[in-house]
Amino acid sequence: MDTPKPTPVEVAPQPQQQRVPLPQGAPQGVPQVAAQGAPQGNSQPAGPPRLPAPQLIATMLKNVPTTSDLVFSPGRPPQVKVDGRLVAVNLQGVGLLTPADTAQLAADLMGRNAQAAQKLKEEGSCDISYSLTKIARFRVNVFNQRGSCAIVMRVIPSSVPDFAALNLPAQLSEAATLRNGIVLVTGPTGSGKSSTLAAILNKINEDNAYHIITIEDPIEFLHAHKTSTVHQRELHSDTLSFALALRAALRQAPEVILVGEMRDRETMEVALEAAETGHLVFSTLHTTDASKTVERIIGAFPLNDQNAIRNRLAKAFRFIVSQRLIPRRDGSGRIAAFEILKSTTRTREYVERGETEGKSLLDAMRDGDNDGMQHFDLEIEKMIRAGLIDIEVGLSYATNVGNLRLQLVDLIDPQGSTPAVMKNREQLPYGKTPKPEKTEVSAYE
């Protein structure tokens, strides 16, 4: 994606401080966005940032409003991530960050959160939430590296997204009508798992008079009380662990429980117990697809317990939704591809007995269109044929590259890898494709 043109920003010098010029360019390999008024010319690495933390963060967001993450690292200028690509932001009075700069910024973000500071000291990293009034909220990870401190801040939208904003598959609305069981949303970091869960939870909140409890690290989307009553608990400030909060939730009469992430065996076991006792449980895992999700859960338990866990999981799961964000061909952002595994007689059997040749969860999803199931490679093929993504980009996100390439053989030039279908588009403006099958704009972008 082309870097958006920065909004002009003037930052007044602080009193009794020497003007700190920017370096002539950011470190090699890092694109730059220069705020208007940023000094140019040769200079030495800057000293402490001259902007207070709230002003620094707000200015970065103002210059690059499409950013998903803010990154602060010693030896680098402040950086933002746009469509998965790091971009350096040059601001007046702020040059290359020093270890002292990032340590001070971390202290400002943690404030009086003694638990976070203690965890950073003992474990080397901590998660906190941070907000700028009327601007944005953030999920922050502070961590030690090479004897210094680095910070990554994930931007959280100020409003809770809905199905239309995220352009979610219609069949996912069924997840909001369930009365019990487990719904898992999986994918790599930054793939939009939290947004998808927030949209489903928001629909439940609007349509049902339920008691909803969320357990998060940290709290991301803020859910207001609507038809339902929503209580949100944050790790470390409201509870010591996911497992403890889950066990407590069983005594708090909820209909719906959201667990930010199933990180360990104990949390997985209590989540299964909650689903088995009539609760609807939502959670996430950092796995790439449905099959890997089942393997991850089963593999977390001792070998002697795995058959019992397979049986329990087969009965408890309702949906396993995996997602990947793929760059659009026209550079306008990313589009979400979804894989959906639904609980049916066939899929429950495969989870319980294990996958074999010809009896895999992927086979079930390929044959499960009438049940509302879909798999990554078919969705990626549809996007390629609609001209939404490039062939090579799509192949790089496929589950089975070889099989997908065979399905696209009619689009690939026999003389090479150039998509033959693109030849008819060469006279069109970049990014314009004839009659794309899907043109909705997604908030994931």
C-alpha positions in Angstrom: 0.0 0.0 0.0 1.3 3.4 -0.8 2.1 5.3 2.3 -0.6 8.0 3.0 0.5 11.6 2.6 1.3 12.9 6.1 -0.9 15.5 7.7 1.0 18.7 8.3 2.0 18.9 11.9 3.8 21.6 13.7 5.3 20.7 17.1 6.4 23.7 19.2 9.9 23.4 20.8 9.8 22.8 24.6 11.1 25.7 26.8 14.8 25.6 27.8 15.6 22.7 25.6 18.1 22.6 22.7 16.5 21.9 19.3 17.3 18.3 18.4 17.5 17.8 14.7 16.5 14.7 12.9 19.0 12.4 11.2 19.2 12.9 7.4 17.4 9.6 6.8 16.0 6.7 8.7 18.1 3.6 9.0 18.6 1.7 5.8 15.6 -0.3 4.7 13.0 1.6 6.6 10.6 3.8 4.7 9.9 7.3 6.1 7.0 9.6 6.7 8.2 13.1 7.5 5.9 15.4 9.4 5.8 18.9 8.0 8.3 21.1 9.8 10.7 18.2 10.5 14.2 19.6 10.2 16.4 18.2 7.4 20.1 17.8 7.0 23.0 15.9 8.7 22.8 15.3 12.4 23.8 13.0 15.2 21.4 10.6 16.8 18.9 12.4 18.9 18.8 12.6 22.7 15.6 12.2 24.7 12.4 12.8 22.7 11.2 16.3 23.2 7.5 15.3 23.0 5.6 14.0 26.0 4.3 10.4 25.4 0.7 11.3 24.8 1.6 14.1 22.3 4.2 11.8 20.6 1.6 9.0 20.1 -1.2 11.4 19.0 1.1 13.0 16.4 2.1 9.7 15.0 -1.5 8.7 14.6 -2.3 12.0 13.0 0.4 11.6 10.4 -0.4 8.0 9.6 -4.1 7.5 10.5 -4.2 4.0 8.8 -1.6 2.5 11.1 -2.3 -0.7 13.0 0.7 -0.7 15.3 3.2 1.8 16.8 6.7 0.5 17.4 9.4 2.1 19.5 12.9 0.5 19.4 16.3 1.8 20.5 18.4 2.8 17.5 15.3 3.5 15.3 13.0 6.5 14.9 9.4 6.0 16.0 7.7 3.6 13.5 4.2 2.6 12.5 2.9 -0.5 10.7 0.7 0.0 7.7 -0.7 -3.1 6.0 2.0 -5.2 7.7 4.9 -2.9 6.6 7.0 -0.9 9.0 7.3 2.8 8.2 9.5 5.3 10.0 7.8 8.6 11.1 10.2 11.6 11.4 8.8 14.1 13.8 10.3 17.5 14.8 12.3 17.1 17.9 12.5 13.3 17.8 15.3 11.4 16.1 16.7 8.0 16.7 15.4 6.6 20.0 17.9 5.7 22.7 17.5 3.0 25.4 16.8 5.8 27.9 14.0 7.1 25.6 12.2 3.8 25.3 12.6 3.1 29.0 11.1 6.5 29.9 8.3 5.9 27.4 7.6 2.5 28.9 7.5 4.0 32.4 5.0 6.7 31.1 2.7 4.1 29.6 2.8 1.8 32.7 2.2 4.8 35.0 1.4 3.5 38.5 0.7 -0.1 37.3 3.1 -1.8 39.8 2.1 -5.2 38.7 3.1 -4.5 35.1 6.4 -3.1 36.2 7.1 -6.1 38.4 6.2 -8.5 35.6 8.5 -6.7 33.2 11.3 -7.0 35.7 10.7 -10.6 36.5 9.5 -12.1 33.2 11.0 -9.6 30.7 7.7 -8.5 29.2 4.2 -7.2 30.2 0.9 -6.4 28.6 -1.1 -3.3 29.5 -3.8 -1.2 28.0 -3.4 2.5 27.3 -5.9 5.2 26.1 -5.8 8.7 24.8 -9.1 10.4 25.4 -11.1 10.9 22.3 -8.2 9.6 20.1 -7.6 5.9 20.5 -7.0 3.0 22.8 -4.1 0.6 22.6 -3.0 -2.9 23.6 0.6 -2.4 24.7 3.4 -5.0 25.0 6.6 -3.8 26.7 9.6 -6.2 26.5 13.3 -6.3 27.2 15.8 -7.0 24.4 19.5 -6.7 24.3 19.5 -5.1 27.7 17.1 -2.3 26.7 13.4 -1.8 26.4 11.1 -1.9 23.3 7.4 -1.2 22.9 4.7 -2.3 20.5 1.3 -0.6 20.7 -1.6 -2.2 18.8 -4.3 0.4 17.9 -7.8 -0.6 19.0 -10.7 1.1 17.2 -12.7 3.3 19.5 -16.0 1.7 18.5 -17.0 -1.9 18.5 -17.2 -3.3 15.0 -20.3 -5.1 13.6 -20.7 -7.8 11.0 -21.2 -5.3 8.2 -18.1 -3.2 9.0 -15.9 -6.3 9.0 -17.7 -7.9 6.0 -17.9 -11.2 8.0 -19.3 -14.3 6.3 -23.1 -14.4 6.9 -22.9 -17.9 8.4 -20.9 -16.6 11.4 -24.1 -14.9 12.6 -25.2 -18.4 13.7 -22.4 -18.3 16.4 -24.3 -15.4 18.0 -27.4 -17.6 18.4 -25.7 -20.6 20.1 -26.6 -21.5 23.7 -23.6 -23.5 24.7 -20.3 -24.9 23.4 -17.0 -23.5 22.3 -16.3 -21.1 19.4 -12.7 -20.6 18.5 -11.3 -17.8 16.3 -7.7 -18.5 15.2 -4.9 -16.9 13.2 -1.6 -15.3 13.4 -1.0 -12.1 15.4 -2.6 -9.1 13.7 -5.1 -11.1 11.6 -8.2 -9.6 13.2 -9.2 -12.2 15.7 -10.2 -9.7 18.4 -12.3 -7.7 15.9 -14.2 -10.8 14.8 -14.9 -11.8 18.3 -15.9 -8.3 19.2 -18.5 -8.2 16.4 -20.0 -11.6 17.4 -20.1 -10.5 21.1 -21.7 -7.2 20.1 -24.5 -9.0 18.2 -25.2 -11.2 21.2 -25.2 -8.0 23.4 -27.8 -6.4 21.1 -30.0 -9.4 20.6 -30.1 -11.2 24.0 -30.7 -10.4 27.6 -27.6 -12.3 28.8 -24.9 -11.9 31.4 -21.6 -11.7 29.5 -18.2 -12.0 31.1 -15.0 -11.3 29.3 -11.5 -12.2 30.6 -8.8 -10.3 28.6 -5.1 -9.4 28.7 -5.6 -6.5 28.4 -9.1 -5.4 27.8 -9.4 -4.3 24.2 -12.9 -3.3 22.9 -15.1 -1.7 25.5 -18.6 -3.2 25.4 -21.4 -1.1 26.7 -24.4 -2.6 28.4 -27.1 -3.0 25.8 -29.7 -5.7 26.0 -27.2 -7.8 27.8 -25.1 -6.9 30.9 -21.4 -7.1 30.1 -18.6 -7.4 32.7 -15.0 -7.2 31.5 -12.1 -8.4 33.6 -8.5 -7.7 33.0 -5.6 -10.0 33.8 -3.4 -8.9 36.7 -5.7 -5.9 37.7 -8.9 -7.9 38.1 -7.7 -11.5 38.2 -4.4 -13.4 38.5 -4.9 -15.8 35.5 -7.3 -16.8 32.8 -7.9 -20.2 34.5 -8.8 -18.6 37.9 -11.1 -16.1 36.3 -12.8 -18.9 34.3 -13.4 -21.0 37.4 -14.8 -17.9 39.1 -17.0 -17.2 36.1 -18.7 -20.5 36.6 -20.1 -19.2 39.8 -21.1 -15.8 38.4 -24.2 -17.0 36.4 -23.0 -16.0 32.9 -24.6 -17.3 29.7 -21.5 -16.2 27.6 -17.8 -16.2 28.5 -15.1 -14.7 26.4 -11.5 -15.7 27.1 -9.0 -13.5 25.4 -6.6 -16.4 24.6 -6.3 -20.1 25.6 -2.7 -20.0 26.5 -2.2 -23.1 28.6 -3.6 -26.5 29.4 -5.4 -25.4 32.5 -7.3 -22.7 30.7 -8.2 -25.1 27.9 -9.5 -27.7 30.4 -11.6 -25.1 32.3 -13.0 -23.8 29.0 -14.1 -27.3 28.1 -15.7 -27.7 31.5 -17.6 -24.4 31.1 -18.9 -25.5 27.7 -19.9 -28.8 29.1 -21.9 -27.2 31.9 -24.1 -25.2 29.5 -22.1 -22.0 28.9 -21.2 -20.5 25.5 -17.4 -19.9 25.4 -15.5 -17.8 22.9 -11.7 -17.7 22.7 -8.7 -17.4 20.4 -5.6 -19.4 19.5 -2.5 -18.5 17.5 -3.0 -21.4 15.0 -3.1 -21.2 11.2 -6.2 -23.4 10.4 -8.8 -25.7 11.9 -6.7 -28.8 11.8 -3.7 -27.1 13.5 -6.1 -25.8 16.1 -7.4 -29.3 17.1 -3.8 -30.6 17.1 -2.7 -27.7 19.4 -5.4 -28.3 21.9 -5.0 -32.1 22.0 -1.2 -31.8 22.1 -1.4 -29.6 25.2 -2.4 -32.6 27.3 -0.4 -35.7 28.4 -0.6 -38.6 26.0 -2.7 -40.6 28.5 -5.4 -37.9 28.5 -5.5 -37.1 24.8 -8.3 -39.6 23.9 -10.5 -38.2 26.6 -9.8 -34.6 25.5 -10.6 -35.5 21.8 -13.9 -36.9 22.9 -14.7 -33.8 25.0 -13.6 -31.4 22.3 -15.6 -33.2 19.6 -18.7 -32.8 21.7 -18.0 -29.2 22.8 -16.8 -27.3 19.8 -19.4 -25.5 17.6 -17.2 -23.4 15.2 -13.5 -23.1 14.5 -13.0 -19.9 12.5 -9.5 -19.2 11.1 -8.6 -16.0 9.2 -5.8 -14.5 7.2 -5.4 -10.9 6.0 -4.2 -10.7 2.4 -2.8 -7.6 0.7 -5.2 -6.3 -2.0 -4.0 -6.1 -5.6 -4.7 -2.4 -5.8 -2.7 -1.6 -2.7 -5.7 -0.2 -0.9 -5.3 -2.4 2.2 -5.9 -6.0 3.1 -8.9 -8.3 2.7 -9.8 -11.1 5.1 -10.0 -14.7 4.0 -11.9 -17.0 6.3 -11.9 -20.7 6.9 -15.0 -22.1 8.8 -15.2 -25.5 10.4 -18.7 -26.2 11.8 -19.7 -29.0 14.2 -21.5 -31.7 12.2 -21.7 -35.5 12.6 -18.8 -35.9 10.2 -16.5 -33.2 11.7 -17.2 -34.4 15.3 -16.2 -37.9 14.2 -12.9 -36.7 12.7 -12.0 -34.7 15.8 -12.8 -37.6 18.1 -11.1 -40.3 16.1 -8.3 -38.3 14.5 -7.8 -37.4 10.8 -6.8 -40.1 8.3 -6.3 -40.2 4.5 -9.6 -39.1 2.9 -11.1 -38.3 6.3 -9.6 -35.0 7.2 -11.2 -31.8 8.5 -10.1 -30.2 5.2 -12.1 -32.8 3.3 -15.1 -32.1 5.4 -14.9 -28.4 4.8 -14.5 -28.9 1.0 -17.7 -31.0 1.1 -19.5 -28.8 3.7 -20.7 -25.8 1.6 -24.3 -26.7 2.3 -23.5 -26.7 6.1 -21.9 -23.2 5.9 -18.3 -24.4 5.9 -15.5 -23.1 3.7 -11.7 -23.5 3.4 -8.9 -21.1 2.7 -7.8 -22.2 -0.7 -11.2 -22.0 -2.3 -11.8 -18.5 -0.8 -8.3 -17.4 -2.0 -9.1 -18.8 -5.5 -12.3 -16.7 -5.6 -10.4 -13.6 -4.6 -7.8 -14.2 -7.3 -10.5 -14.8 -10.0 -12.3 -11.6 -8.9 -9.1 -9.6 -9.4 -9.0 -8.6 -5.7 -5.5 -10.1 -5.0 -2.5 -11.1 -7.2 -2.0 -14.8 -8.0 1.5 -15.0 -6.4 0.3 -13.2 -3.3 -2.7 -15.5 -3.0 -0.5 -18.6 -3.4 1.8 -17.4 -0.6 -1.2 -17.4 1.7 -2.6 -20.8 0.6 -2.7 -23.9 2.7 -1.8 -26.2 -0.2 0.1 -24.1 -2.8 0.5 -26.9 -5.3 -3.2 -27.7 -5.3 -4.3 -24.1 -5.6 -1.8 -23.5 -8.5 -3.5 -26.4 -10.3 -6.9 -24.9 -9.8 -5.6 -21.6 -11.3 -3.9 -23.2 -14.3 -6.3 -21.5 -16.7 -5.1 -18.1 -15.4 -1.4 -18.7 -15.6 0.5 -17.9 -18.8 2.0 -21.1 -20.2 5.2 -19.1 -21.0 5.7 -18.2 -17.4 4.1 -17.2 -14.1 2.4 -14.1 -15.5 -1.4 -14.4 -14.9 -2.9 -14.5 -18.4 -6.1 -13.1 -17.0 -4.3 -9.9 -16.2 -3.5 -9.2 -19.9 -7.1 -8.0 -20.4 -6.6 -5.6 -17.5 -3.5 -3.9 -18.7 -5.4 -1.0 -20.2 -7.3 -0.4 -17.0 -6.2 2.0 -14.2 -4.1 0.2 -11.6 -6.4 -1.5 -9.1 -9.5 -1.4 -11.4 -10.7 -4.9 -12.4 -13.7 -5.8 -14.5 -16.8 -6.8 -12.5 -15.2 -8.1 -9.3 -17.3 -10.6 -7.4 -16.7 -8.9 -4.1 -16.3 -5.1 -3.7 -17.4 -4.5 -0.1 -15.0 -2.5 2.0 -14.0 -4.2 5.2 -13.0 -2.6 8.4 -10.0 -5.0 8.6 -8.4 -2.9 5.9 
